[in-house]
Amino acid sequence: MLIKLSRSSDCNASEITPEDLYLSRRALLGGTLAGLALGAVPRLGAAGEVSRYADAVPGAAPAWFNDKLAATRWQAVTAPGEAITPFKDATHYNNFYEFGPDKGDPAANAGSLKTEPWSVVVDGEVAKPGRYALEDFVKPYQLEERIYRLRCVEAWSMVIPWLGFPLAQVLKQVEPTSKARYVRFETLQDPKSMPGQRSGFALIDWPYVEGLRLDEAMNPLAILAVGMYGRELANQNGAPLRLVVPWKYGFKSIKSIVRISLVAEQPRTTWQGLAPDEYGFYANVNPTVDHPRWTQARERRLPSGLFSPNVRDTQMFNGYADEVASLYSGLDLRKNY
Ligand code: MTE
């Protein structure tokens, strides 16, 4: 982002997906539902779901997560024709400035994040505000696997199998009032466990804040994720609860959420506050509107290296135009970037 551009040498050749793993992933994807069809999918055994992703390192999930996993709707949304990014890349090439500015810092430092117990506050313009223990917060919702493209504003991308539930379900449950027009999200602020928040060099005014318009937040593609690759979220990916908004640049997908507020005014978001000429509130993936310092027409799909850069064209709304373009009819996307 503002701080550092990634180098193509950040990934080495040994991280490129082995062919047999790639083919087994293709086979997995080949039998999936097209596009966004949410329907009957094979119900697999609960035990060892992580084995669906041969390269995923098992985590140490809390009991509530394992209980929910049994009823997961697998492959509820797929990315036909896309190879899933190796687990190693998804968990070792991260942006999570609370743990440092370099891509390897979150994996190296996020072990200090204590994700249990965890509570989430829902407040603001809602009929039913509350503070919930995470296990109570997620209890009403069935987990779904959503295989989404993730496009960072820095022009790299991945394909990640998330486990989560629609944000719309949570919002309906808390009953927004007629004044609610935006949803504001806040990450944990805990300098003791987050070295980036202790650093005198960090430009960010903590906590990290993101926001969506209420109708964007209600779109079925927007989810709150608690897992990835058949296991719980790795700390560096935003455990234990993060937002995933696949048609927007990755910085909108805020990690380690502790507060969700329904508000009347557009919230001031972290990157918008830091560099408003470079990072807008909407941040929709848009190959026709360049970042002031680089093109957004193309992206580097990880893993990518010097000899196989794996560059491809960026798609409008990251390939989700059919589902979300109508949210922006009449809006000038050059001004509202
Ligand atoms: N959330 C918080 N709290 N802090 C961050 O620094 N980085 C964002 C987003 N969410 C960030 C965050 C950016 S810039 C990106 S691209 C994605 O997380 C990266 O998600 P990943 O590391 O799981 O790929």
Residues whose N, C-alpha, C, O or C-beta is under 5 A from the ligand:
A	BS01	MTE	A90 Y93 N94 N95 F96 Y97 E98 C152 T187 Y208 Q236 N237 G250 F251 S253 I254 K255
